[in-house]
Amino acid sequence: MANLIKVEVPDIGDFKDVSVIEVLVKPGDKIEKETSLITLETEKASMEVPSPEAGIVREMHVKIGDKVSQGSLIVTVEAIASAPEEAAMQTGAIGAAIPTPASTEAQPATTTRGAVHAEVVVLGAGPGGYTAAFRAADLGKQVVLVERYPTLGGVCLNVGCIPSKALLHVAKIITETQQIEQNGVIFGKPKLAIDKLRTWKESAVGKLTKGLVALAKQRKVEILQGTGKFVSPHMMEVDTADGIKTVSFDHCIIAAGSTAARIPGFPYDDARMMDSTDALKLPDIPKRMLVIGGGIIGLEMATVYDALGSQISIVEQMDQLIPGADNDLVKPLYKHLTKRYEAIYLNTKVSKIETEKKGLRVFFEGDQAAEPQLYDRILVAVGRRPNGKMIGAENAHMQVNERGFIPVDTQMRTNIPHIFAIGDIAGEPMLAHKATYEGKLAAEVIAGHKVAFDARTIPSVAYTDPEIAWMGLTETEAKKQGIDYEKAAFPWAASGRAIAMGREEGFTKLLLDKNSRQILGAGIVGVHAGELISETVLALEMGVDAQDISLTIHPHPTLSETILFSAEIGEGTITDLYLPKR
């Protein structure tokens, strides 16, 4: 009798209703274990879903353009019998099977010592890595932190979150001076001292990186600069300025992050082609700029360059900007951007780019494809790819899937019990605040604490203008799963604070369980949405219901009141709006 396996979408983090952009197999194909079946695209990255077993594809249940979530049926596979030792497997955080590890305490320390030895080696000093190193040190462990770049902080601090937010702050000031003209306050056109702007941005980064070095010194965490790769389960080699150094360890936490994804066939050798790191260097302010990718990274950089004077166009393959967010949250942003940007092409992709002396000529295909256009610069922002295949993981006998993710369990262990993986390399979503949570968790597990990943949600924020933030269950997912929910949404047009700021285009919504009235999810679009969403995250973690929020006195007039007002709408006690009785 055929052994038919129904393969479903594994745990893909906090992302729901994700688009299928490629179907990589067809009925009749013979596939190996870990063969990629489909490719999914979120606003942060694309990722392939591997087969958990070798076998023959019998039936496909999805096609390009379908929206799927964790648990959605992908394919039926007739399994080919696997080796006996694969029987005792468990599912990791991103869906690949990993052997059930023994307890950390039972693992013997390495008997072969390198030139440097540590109880805990942390590979990568981004937000997750330095958090893991500092927490392990605080718990009494002797720690070595390996980082390939000259400064600590990883992509986020050096060429990501922090410099982008510094430039977004500048963009916000510029656009606010433009918007306030309608209120009778008129400023002159801003003059850009681009070198001074770069210096200021870099000074903000420098303050934080110097602070990390001080924190490492205070904790006696040894910093080893160089590129680390595993040579065995208890040893890595670090390529430093002084040559190769061997580093042995009892435990290791991998926090090696991700790199910007590229679309094959584009002329990346042309300096006018940029990724997000290039864009943050502010090489110049182009007259016309195309951003390929309408997710969070692309839109944030578009916000910066638009404010600095570039004519911006966006091309996005999906049918809305920021595909991971509910469409109603994206609409106010889309409306705002269509007034400022030269063009936004949805359901469209770039088919070809030709280099010319005067610029980069772009050819489009899709529902809203335009005639070929000439741009001064192009930013490719189509997500990030994990670095799992760049660290010699095979030498430590670690499992790495085809996309470069390292599967982990709820304690962040890989299939090698004394080696842990956190952050981007351990699975979606690729967010710094997820990495720091996981880094602290991994350090505590190594120290013998009985802890596991149990966060109920990971919030997402797009630092656009207006900002978009959401957490927990989305409406799209609730409808797909048939969850009986109720939406309570308060328009900022009725918020005294929003009106006084001239920014009443936003709204705040809560999703409530119809029976228990507990918070299931929340979404906010408007200025400072990223600062406001945390109250709803805490509410979800604590199992709060709408009445708890509606009975909590919020200061007036503030934007935080919009969460209170949404809860009052859910309770039927709102006085700041008139809602007919149901």
GUMARVEX-297521 format. One record per residue: residue in three letters; x, y, z negated of N, C-alpha, C in turn. Coordinates in steps of 0.05 Angstrom, whole numbers, plus 5000, padded with zeros to 4 digits. Atoms other than C-alpha are relative to their C-alpha. Example, Ala and Ser with C-alpha at 12.3 -4.5 7.8 and 13.67 -1.06 7.14 Angstrom:
REM GUMARVEX-297521
Ala501849765000524649104844501850245000Ser498449765001527349794857498550224986
//
This chain:
REM GUMARVEX-297521
Met501749765000500050005000501850255000Ala498449764998502750685020499950164974Asn499849835024505251124963499850295009Leu500549724991502151794981500350194977Ile499549795020504452404943498950265010Lys501149734994500653054942501950214989Val498049805009505853604940498750274997Glu501249745006503554254908502150224997Val498249785005506554944901500949994971Pro499050025028511054914839499650274986Asp500049755015511655444785501850205014Ile498549794986513756074822500050264983Gly500049775018513656524761497450144999Asp502549845004508657094755498750075026Phe501149934974507257134830497649825006Lys502450144993500356944854499150095028Asp501049944974496956914922502350095019Val497649954984503656884958499649915029Ser500450064972503856885034501949785010Val498450204985506256285075501050135025Ile499049874976510956575127501349805020Glu498950214982513955925155499049734991Val500650285005511755195160502349855013Leu497450114990518254795167499949715008Val500350284992515554085177497349965013Lys502650064988509953745214499449704996Pro500750295004506153075209501849825018Gly498250194986510652495228502950044994Asp497249955006517152825206500949834977Lys498850145023521752405163501750204985Ile498649805016524452835107501549884977Glu498550085024529552765052499050154976Lys500549855025528852964980501350275002Glu499149724999529653724974499850135028Thr500549874975527853835047498050224997Ser501949785002524554515053497549955016Leu502650054987517154465070498850255011Ile501149744991514755185074501750224989Thr498749765011517455885063497850194991Leu501849815012513756365017501350274999Glu498949735002514657125014498550154978Thr501149825020513557554952501150285006Glu498949744995515058294947502950024993Lys497249995008521858124918501849825017Ala498250184985524357554960498349795015Ser501250234988522756975006501249754987Met499050245012523456264980498849765013Glu501050254988522855565007499249814978Val501050205019518955014972501149735010Pro498850264992522854344973498149774994Ser501550255005519953644976501249874975Pro498950145024520553274909500949725006Glu499350274993521352614946500749975029Ala499550074972524052305010497649865010Gly502350144989518752045057499350095028Ile501049924974514552165118497650184996Val502249815001509952765127497549885013Arg502550124989502852505135497950225007Glu502049804995498653145131500950274989Met499449735010499853895126497350134991His502449885011494854285083500150315001Val499849714998497354995097501150075027Lys498949894975499055425157501150284995Ile498949735003502656075169497850204996Gly502049795007498856665139498349934977Asp501650085024495456255084501250124975Lys499149905026495856515013499949774980Val499950235019497956014960501050104973Ser499049955027499456004885500949744988Gln499250245013502155514835497649805000Gly502150214999498254854844498649975026Ser501250034973496054984916501249765014Leu499150234986496454354958501550085026Ile498449934976501954395012499949785021Val499650214981502953715043499649734986Thr500150285010501652975035502349855013Val497650144991507952555039499849704992Glu499850295007508551795043502849964990Ala497450015012514251694995501649755008Ile498250224997520251255008501249944973Ala499150075027522450864947502750134994Ser497549875008527851234909501549834980Ala498350165019533450994864498749994973Pro501250045026531450724796500750224980Glu499349805019535251254759498450265003Glu501549764997530651784787497249994987Ala502750035012524651514749499550194978Ala500449835023525751924687500750295006Met499549734992525252614716497750184989Gln502149815008521553244694500250245018Thr500149784982519553864732501350254988Gly498649765009523954484726498350255005Ala501549754999521855214725499350085028Ile500749934972521955284801499249755016Gly501450224987519054604816501849765008Ala498350234993525154164831500249824976Ala499850195022525953534790502750014988Ile497450005014531353534737499949784979Pro500050215021533552964691499450124973Thr500649915027530953014621502650004984Pro497449985014536953274581499849904971Ala499850065028539153024514500250264985Ser499849755015539253524457502750125003Thr497549864998544654054460502049904979Glu498250075022547453844393501449735005Ala498950274996548753134418502250005021Gln498049994978553353364475502850044988Pro497349975009560753254461501450245013Ala498549784988565453844471502149895019Thr498050094981570453814528502649924986Thr497450085011576953454513502350125016Thr497949874984580853794569499850304997Arg500049715005582754504552501250155024Gly498949834980583855054602501850214988Ala498349785010588355664596498550174980Val501849865019582355984562497949804992His502250185009577355604520498050164984Ala502149875015570655834492497949814992Glu502450165007564855544455497850055021Val502049934980560455914504501350185022Val499249834978562356174573497550095014Val502249884985557456644608501150095027Leu499149934973558256694683498150225012Gly501649774990555757384705499250184978Ala500549815021555058024666497850205006Gly502349844996548458294690498350024975Pro501749985024542658444642499649734985Gly500350265013541557704630502649894988Gly497450105009548957534624501050134976Tyr498949875024551158064576498149974976Thr501850055022544857964534500649724988Ala499450275009546457214530502650004984Ala497450005013553757354512499950144973Phe500249855026552057864458498449854979Arg501650155019546657444427501549754990Ala498450235008551156824426502150084980Ala498049905019556557234392498850074973Asp501449935025551657504341499349754984Leu500750255014549856784325502549844992Gly497550125010557156624309501649845020Lys498650154980559456334375502450175011Gln497749874987566256484407499450005030Val501149964973564456764476502050125019Val498649884977567956904542498050085021Leu501949894980564157334592501650045026Val498749994974566357234665498450175019Glu501449824981564657794714501850065023Arg498349964976567157864785500550305007Tyr499649724994566258624789501550144978Pro498349855020570659144753498450104976Thr501749905022564759384710497849804993Leu502250175009559559024669497350115009Gly502649904993552159074683498749875024Gly501150144977551458674747498750195021Val501449864979547258884807498150214988Cys502049825011541859204763501250264991Leu498949755011546259704727501650155021Asn498149874982551359844781498950085027Val501049944973547659804848497149935003Gly502950084998540359674831498350184983Cys502049875016535559864776500850294991Ile499249755012539460434743500650225020Pro499649794981542260824802497550075016Ser502449944985535660754839498150174984Lys501849845016531761034780501150284996Ala498849735001536761614775499250165025Leu500749864975535361784848497050045002Leu502949975000527861664839499250244982His500649775017528062184783500450265016Val499549774983531062684831497750035021Ala502250004981525862494883497450104988Lys502549925014520262594832500050314996Ile499949715004522663304816499550155026Ile500349864975523063494889497149995009Thr502850024991516063224906498150154982Glu501749855018513063544844500150305006Thr499949724992515564224866498450055025Gln501649974976512164104932497049994994Gln502850045006505663864902498850234984Ile501149795018505064444852499550265015Glu500549764984504864954908497050055002Gln502949974998497364824913498850124974Asn500949885025496865064841501050284996Gly499149735002500165724856502850054991Val497249975007507365594837501649915024Ile498650064975511865634898503050024996Phe497150015002519165424898501150015029Gly498750004975524065514954500849715008Lys499250264991526364924997502549924986Pro497650085015531364514956502549985018Lys497550034986538664524978501549774986Leu498850245011542263864970503150035000Ala497150025003549463844944500549704997Ile500050295000550063114964502349874984Asp497750105015556963004934499550024970Lys500649965029554663284867497849814991Leu502150195006548462854870501149724996Arg498750275003552662224881501549994973Thr498450005025557262424823498249974976Trp501850015023551362524776498849724997Lys501150285000548361844796502049814988Glu497950185009554961504784500750044970Ser499549945028555861854717497949864982Ala502150145015549161554693500749714998Val499250285001551660864712502549974982Gly497650015016558461004680499550004970Lys500649995029555461174612499149734990Leu501050265009551960504609502149785002Thr497950214998557760084634502050034978Lys498249955022562360404583498849914973Gly501450095024557160264529500149704997Leu499950305001557159524548502749904992Val497350075008564659484542500450034970Ala499849955029564259784472498549794984Leu501650215014558759294452501449735000Ala498650264998562858704477502450004981Lys497749985018568958954438499249974971Gln501050025028564959034374499349724993Arg500850285005562558314381502249805004Lys497750174994569458044400499449815023Val500550154976566757794466502350065020Glu497849974981572657674513498950035028Ile500949954972571557964583502249905019Leu498150094981574957604640499050085028Gln500949904974574557964707501049825022Gly499350174978574457504767497649845009Thr502250164989570257044809500249714990Gly499950265013568556404772498649795017Lys501350234987567055724803500649754983Phe499750245016565955054769501949815015Val498350224990571254504778499349744987Ser501050245013568054014730497750094981Pro502149935018562253984680500850174976His499149855023566554304626502350195007Met497849844993571354724666499350175025Met500249834976571355314715502750135005Glu497749854993576755674752499150295006Val500749724996576656434752502350135016Asp498149874983580156794809500350294992Thr499549745011583057404775502150155016Ala497949844987587757964796502749884994Asp497450125008593257574761500249715008Gly500050284991591656914796497849844988Ile502150185010587356314780500449934971Lys500050085028585656194707497949794996Thr502050215007582355564682498750074973Val501649945024576855664631498349754993Ser501550235010574155074591497950104980Phe502249915017567755104551498549764988Asp501850195012563154724505497250035013His502649944987556955064534500550235020Cys499849794980555955514594497250105007Ile502549874991550456004613500550145027Ile499649894973550056154688498050245004Ala501749764995547556864702501250145025Ala498549914976550556934772498350155020Gly501649824985544657304801499349935029Ser500950034973542857404874501350215018Thr499149804980544757774938497850075019Ala502149904982540758174988499749805023Ala500650184978537357735040500450145027Arg499649884973538857845114498249855020Ile501550124978534757725176502049935022Pro498150094980538757315226499750165027Gly500049874974540657655292500250305000Phe499849715001540958375268502950085001Pro497249914997547258785283501150124974Tyr499149905027549858825211502850125001Asp497449884999556759015235499950305006Asp500449714996553859705252499550134973Ala500249875026554760175192497450134995Arg502649885003547960475206497949814990Met501750205012544759825183500749994970Met499549995028543959845107498449794985Asp501750145020541759405049499750204977Ser500649815022539559704983502550114987Thr497549905011546759744957501250235017Asp499049794982548860145018498350254997Ala501849775001542760595013500550164974Leu499649865025544360764940502650175000Lys497649844997551161034962499650275012Leu500749754987547661604998502150085020Pro498049934980552261585059499450265014Asp501049754989548062145089497049994998Ile502950005000540862355096499150005029Pro500750024971538562095164497450155006Lys502449864991533362475204497749805002Arg502050214997529461845222501149744988Met499150245013529861215180497849794999Leu502050235001526360535185500749834977Val499750195022525360105124498649745009Ile501150264994524359365141499349864974Gly500950135025520259065084498450204983Gly501849825015514359385048499649904972Gly500250085028515859074980501150224982Ile499249805020518259424917502750135007Ile497449884995525559514936499950195023Gly500149834976524159795005498450264994Leu501649775005518760264980501350204981Glu498649825019522960534923502250165015Met497949864985528760704970498750195020Ala501449824981523761005020499150254985Thr500949785017521161444963502350204997Val497749835004528261714951500750155026Tyr499249874975530061845024497950195011Asp502249814992523262155039500350264986Ala499849755015524162654983502450165008Leu497649864993531162815006500050115029Gly500349874974528662985076499849825024Ser500250184977528462365120497149955008Gln502650094990522662185165500049694997Ile500050295007520761485140497949855015Ser501950194990517460905175500449744986Ile500050265014515760245142498949785019Val501250224985514759575177499949764980Glu500550215018511759005137498549775014Gln501150234986510158305162497249924989Met502650075012504258205114497950225006Asp502249824994497558555116499750234980Gln500049785019498959025057502850054989Leu497649955014504659365022500049854973Ile499750145025507259014959498049764999Pro501950234998503858344976499349874973Gly500650135025504258094904498050144983Ala501949855016499658634877497249995012Asp502849984990492058684882499850235020Asn500349804979489959074943498950274990Asp501249755010485859584903502250174987Leu497849845013492259784865501750135022Val498249914979496059874930498750235016Lys501449814983490760294965500750304994Pro499349725005492160964929502850065009Leu497349964991499560874944500150025030Tyr500050014971498260705017498850265011Lys501349744991493661315024502050234997His498049785005499061764994502349995020Leu497750034982504661485037499350065029Thr500849954972500761535103500050305005Lys499949714996500562285091502950115001Arg497249915001508062335079501849875020Tyr498150154983511261805123499250025029Glu500549984971511961805198498249785009Ala501650234992508961105205500249784980Ile500050255015507060475167498849795018Tyr500950224983506559845209499549754984Leu500650255014502959255176499549785020Asn500250234982502358555204501850025024Thr498149944978508458735245502849934990Lys497350065006515658525248501950115021Val498049914981522058745281501049765016Ser499150234983523758285340502850035009Lys497349964990530258605362501050284993Ile498849745004535059175346502450025018Glu497849954982539759465398501550254990Thr498449785009545559915380500650195024Glu499449804980546360555419501650234987Lys498449795011550861155411498350204983Lys501749815014545061595390498449894977Gly501550125022541961095342499649715004Leu500750294998538960405332497249985012Arg502650024987533460225380498649744990Val501450225013528159785347497549925017Phe502250124985523159325382498249864980Phe502050105019516759125346498249795014Glu502250174990511658565353498149954977Gly502050045020505158455317497650175004Asp502549864997498358765304500250305004Gln499749704998500859485297502650075014Ala497449964987507059425341499950265017Ala499749764985509360095369501949965023Glu497950014979513560245430502750014987Pro497349995012521060165418500750284990Gln499449755013523560705371503050024994Leu497249965006530461015359500250124972Tyr499649905028532661105286502950054995Asp497249945008538861405255501149794981Arg499150215019539160885200497649804996Ile502050205006535560235183500749874973Leu499750145025534659945113498649745001Val501250275001533459195109499549934971Ala500750055028529759055045497949784999Val501850224998526758365053500449804978Gly499850175023528358084985502949924994Arg497450095009534157734951500249694999Arg499650295001537157034953501849934977Pro498450085024539856674891502849905009Asn497250074994547356534888500849724991Gly499550275010546755804867502049845016Lys498250154983550855554925502850125002Met497549864999556656024912501849954976Ile498650025026559055774844501249724995Gly498950275003561555064857498449824982Ala501850155018555554764822500249705004Glu499850294995556554094856502349874984Asn497750115015563254014819499249944971Ala501050055027559354034754497649815000His502250184996554153554782497350134994Met502549865004548754084777498349995025Gln501949994978542554074820499550295008Val500649744988541654664866498249955024Asn501750064977535854694915500950155025Glu499149894974536354904988500150305001Arg500149705001534655624972502150124982Gly498049905017540155674921499250044971Phe500949995027535955644858501049754984Ile499250215018538255224799497649934982Pro502350075017532354844767500849994971Val499550005029531754924691497449914987Asp502450065015527054694637499250244983Thr501149775016523355124586502050124980Gln497949895017529755204546502450105017Met498049904980533655434608502349815005Arg498050204995537654784611499849915029Thr499950134974539954524679499949704995Asn499950295003540353774692502549914985Ile497750055017547153814656499450134973Pro501249895024544853904584501550234986His498649785014550454364560500450245019Ile499849774981549854824621497150115004Phe502649864998544155334624500150205023Ala500149804979541855804679497750194994Ile502049805006538056454672499950215023Gly500249774981535657054713499349915028Asp500850054971535057074789500749725009Ile499050264991538956424798498249784990Ala501750215012533856044755497250015010Gly502750004989527656234794498650274999Glu501649764999522456764809498650044973Pro499449764985520857294791502850114995Met497349895004527557634802499950284988Leu500449755015526858164749502050014977Ala498049975021531958434699498849934973His501150055027527158394640499449714996Lys500250295002525857664655502749884992Ala497350115005533357534655500950054972Thr499249945027534557874588498549824980Tyr501650185017528957464556501249725001Glu498950274997531956824584502849984988Gly497350005010539057024565500049974970Lys500250025029537257114492499149724992Leu501050275006533356464493502149795003Ala498050214995539056054522502150014977Ala498049975021543956334470498949884974Glu501250105024539156154414499749695000Val500150294998538155444440502849884995Ile497250105005545755344441500750014971Ala499549975029545955594369498349814983Gly501550195015541055054350497250084992His502749915006534655464346498049835016Lys502150154987528255094363498150205015Val501549804985525755584416499749905029Ala500450064972523055544487498650235013Phe501349784986520356004541497049984997Asp502950015004513256164520498650275005Ala501349744993511956874546497649945018Arg502550054985504856904573500050155027Thr499949854975506557414627502650155002Ile497749844994512157794660499050245017Pro501149774985510158504681501650075024Ser498749904976511858794749499450295003Val500349714995512959524766501250085026Ala498949874977513859884831500350304994Tyr499549725007517160564817499750185024Thr500649844977513960894876498550254991Asp501649775008509761524877497349995015Pro500250075028504761364850501149734994Glu499150265009507460794809497849795000Ile501850225002504160114809501149804980Ala499150195020504559634750497749804995Trp502150205006500958984735501249774984Met499150235017501358384689497749804997Gly502050205004497757734675498549925025Leu501650104978492157484719499350235019Thr500949814980490857864784497249925009Glu502750064989483957924815500149795022Thr499750184977486357564877500249714990Glu499650275011488556964836497549914985Ala502550075014482256974792497949905019Lys502150074980477756944853500749735012Lys499250254987481856384884499649764982Gln500350225019481655964821497249974989Gly502750025010474356094808499750074971Ile500149925028475656414741497850214996Asp502349825005469556754711501150244984Tyr498949775013472357444696498350255005Glu501449754996469858154689502150225002Lys498149784997473458784713498950254987Ala500749745012473359424673502150205009Ala498149814988476559994712499150294995Phe500549715006477160724692501550175020Pro498749824981478461244746501450234987Trp498549775011483761764730498750275007Ala501449754994479262284762498350104977Ala501549935024475662274695501950034976Ser498049975021482162334654500950294998Gly499249725004483463014625503050045004Arg497149984996490962884624500849995029Ala499450034972491162654696499250245016Ile501049764986486963244720501950244994Ala498249785007491563734682502749975014Met497550054986497463414717499750025030Gly500550004972494163454785500549735013Arg499450274991494962694792497849814993Glu502350165007488062404787499349785020Glu500650204980488761914845500149714989Gly499650275011490261324799497649884986Phe502050135017486160834758501349784984Thr499150225018486960324702497949794999Lys502050215001483559654703500949774981Leu499550245017483059074654498349785011Leu501650244994480858374671499549854974Leu500950115026476858054615498749725005Asp501550265000474557344601497150064993Lys502849935004466957384606498949894974Asn501050125024465956944546501450114975Ser498549925023471557104497500650304999Arg499449714997472557824522503050064996Gln497149965002480157714516501150115026Ile498649894977484958074562501349775016Leu498850204983486857634621502250135018Gly498149864983490658154662499450295001Ala500449714999491458884676501550115024Gly498649864978493459354733499750304997Ile500149705002495160094734501450115024Val498749854979496560554792499850294993Gly499949725008498661264778502850074989Val497449925012504461674750500449874973His499250135025508061324693498649744995Ala501350265004504360674705501949804987Gly498150195011510760294688500450034970Glu499949955029510860614619497549914986Leu502650065012503460474606499449714998Ile500950284997503159734625500749844975Ser499150165022506859504562497849954978Glu502250045019500759614517498349765008Thr501750234991496859114559501649744999Val498450245003502658614559499949904971Leu500250085028502658624483497249904993Ala502850095005495058554483499649715010Leu500250284990495557924526501549814982Glu498350185017501157624483498649954974Met501350035026497057744420497149895001Gly502850104997490457474448497950214994Val501849785007487158154440497650005019Asp502449974983480058264465499450305004Ala500649724993476858894493499250174976Gln500949855024473859094426502450094984Asp497649925015480759094393501250265011Ile498949764988483159614443498150234997Ser501949785001476760014443499750124972Leu500149905027477160084367502750124990Thr497449895007484460314369500150295009Ile500049714994485061074366502550075016His497849924983489361334423500150314999Pro499849705000492162054424498750125025His501449864978488462554467501350285003Pro500550134975489662794520502549865010Thr497750154990494262244546499149815022Leu500750204980494561754603499549734987Ser500550255015494761194551497149964993Glu502950025006487461354537498649845022Thr501450144978485761054605499749704994Ile500350285008487060364575497749974980Leu502349995019482360534517497450025015Phe502549964985477060784566499249765016Ser500650254985477660154608498849794981Ala501150195020476459734545497250084992Glu502749905007470460174527498049945022Ile501850084978467660054596499349704998Gly500550295004468459304583498049954978Glu501750045023464859384517497350145003Gly502549854996459459844544499750244981Thr500149785019461260404495501350265011Ile498749774988464460904543498250255000Thr501549744999462361634535501250205020Asp498749824981467361954582499049965029Leu501350054975463461664640497149924994Tyr502750115004456061524650499749765017Leu500550254986454860804669497249904993Pro502850105005447560574677500149734986Lys500150255015445660014630499449775020Arg500450244983445959324662497749834989
//
